[in-house]
Amino acid sequence: MDCQDSNPPDEVMCHCSGTTRIEIQRLFEQGLVSMEAISRRTGAISGCGGCEWDIAEMLNQLADQQQEVSSPQPGQNGMPNP
């Protein structure tokens, strides 16, 4: 899962709590996939709320990447090519 194409891993996503991009990614990989779970663990989103959209977008990107990795592609895992 590399949601860091143009964003450094140490980028602060929530300035109120100091939560970084890599912290959110690691928590996501550990199974904390909702905004509420991330907020409870880190304190992000619970301050001014200015980071809510950015964190939601990051979680959506991580979920999309996870789905791409876990979905077999045609020709892989015994799936026939179309």
C-alpha positions, 0 to 999 in steps of 0.5 A: 500500500503506497499512498505516498506518491507525492506525499511524504510519510512524515506529512502531518495530516492533523495539526491538532494531534500531530498525526502523520500520514505514516501513522494513519497508514500503519493503523489502517494496515492494522485494521483500523479502517474507519475515521472514527477508529483513527480518531479514537486512536490518534486524536485526529479529527477531534480538534478543529476538524480541518483534517477530516476531508484529507484523512477521509480521502487518504483512507479511501485511497488506502481502501482502493489500493487494498482492494486492488491488491486483494482482487485477483486479476484475469490470468492470475490465481487460475482466473481465465483471461477474458 
